[in-house]
Amino acid sequence: MTLNLYIARRFLWLFLRVFAGFFSIMLMIDVIDELRRFSDPGISLSEALVLAFVNVPTSVYHILPLIMVLSAIGLFLGLSRSSELVVVRAAGRSGLSFLLAPVGTAILIGFVGVAVMNPIVAATSKRYDALSSGHARGGSVLSISDAGLWLRQGNEDGQTVIQADRANLDGTELYGATFLTFSRDGTPAVRISAEKAKLDPGFWVLEGAKQWPLADDNPERAAVHLAIGTKLATDLTRDKIRDSFGTPSAISFWELSAYIHGLERAGFSARSYQVWFQMELALPLLLVAMVLIAAGFTMRHARMAHTGTLVLMALLCGFAVFFLRNFGQVLGENGQIPIDLAAWTPPVAAAMLALGLLLHLEDG
């Protein structure tokens, strides 16, 4: 038990140092990128630092498996150079039993990452979108709630808020839609209710629509039914609506299931969010696979030949698994393979192959 605690503490401390190193490097790079990105509106160094500080957690979280494999390689190389691996084996501990502490630490880090870091990343991602939208004078035009979906459009005459019960997959056809137009001073001006609204370039084409002038003393008395095909000007496009969905990582893991149900109720495809949800569930196993890959190549005595080559092979295998995971995510989001297969195959296959290598080298 004492040995396991020692190895786990050493591995955790090394992981935190590698994590902090990547965070610092990416923070400096992102500060420069933010200064260049918002060079036209102009932002100060402190504003760029704030933007980078809330943007970097998302990037670091995405490369968590790579940080894990680097930390594991550093752990096993350090133990080999200090001959601690030799002492442990001489004391009668097998290599596989020695891995219980690093594997347990990786599982713990995975659970903490999903349960704690994921919500932090989601919150900082939303904060970054809000801050960057303020500098760019833009913003998200779409949100999903229990009441359906909400869109926002505007021009020099005022803003229009759109609520719909449901929509097609890309948001260009709305059903049970309500358009609430506000004047420039922020007071409600016109309300339009339509059974269906279809987005054409520059216009919403309405069907089964009724219009109420809210400035009238009795809006219902002054209400009129609009002809089929009535056009309502808009600045929204298919691409702008699609881009407003954001990324699945911007939704907290604890809220992701409800968000998926909300998307499906609104008529949108939630496949990318379902893939991301399963990938988050598989994250602890992926981190374990990274530890096993590092152990398979670097859990050797430091005086053995080709140490550099083995380290390089461990890194290449770690990057290959990371690439396959992202490739599987793309295939899953596009519907070319099942969601569970896209999320779970890379970590399961990597863990089993690495474990097979360890069994061959340690006991074979």
Helices and strands as residue ranges (DSSP letters): H 2-37, H 45-62, H 64-81, H 84-90, H 95-98, H 100-112, I 113-117, H 118-136, E 142-145, E 148-155, E 158-167, E 173-182, E 188-200, E 203-213, E 224-226, E 230-233, H 238-243, G 248-250, H 253-266, H 271-281, H 283-298, H 307-333, H 339-363
